[in-house]
Amino acid sequence: MPGTQAGTSTLRDHWEKEVLPKLTPEMVYTDPNHRFQISADRWRGGSPFRESKSGTSFAVWPDTLRFYDSGMGFAGDPISYIHSLKMGHWEYPKGADWVEALRELSRRAGVEHLFPERNYSKQHIERAQKWEERRGIFAT
């Protein structure tokens, strides 16, 4: 089984141990509207879903890879960002959409071959999502 070679058998473990440590802001936040202004603690740029008068209403914190769109009041992580770009608006992914966004980030991080392939139960996916939501709450 691919994920078990590196010792990651759950989606959460894969995200936390294999994907997140290898991601950089440049690998995740790719929308051309960003045109980031980079400072020591955050990157500021335009939102991918609306015009920004200041051009700096979208912020990314490189140390956590979390983001906040102040004009729309939406905050999230790389998984919610990737999903939202696909949907065309800010939205938190659920179920198979969450797994699909994680798979895309695995590809970007160069660890897609370690993705723990199997049929995940609805409960397993929900547990991984809740863990990520809690992690986000404590990171802010």
Secondary structure, 3 states (H helix, E strand, C coil): CHHHHHCCCCHHHHHHHHHHHHCCHHHHCCCCCCCCEECCCCEEECCCCCCCCCCCCEEEECCCCEEEECCCCEEECHHHHHHHHHHCCCCCCCCHHHHHHHHHHHHHHCCHHHCCCCCCCHHHHHHHHHHHHHHHHHHC
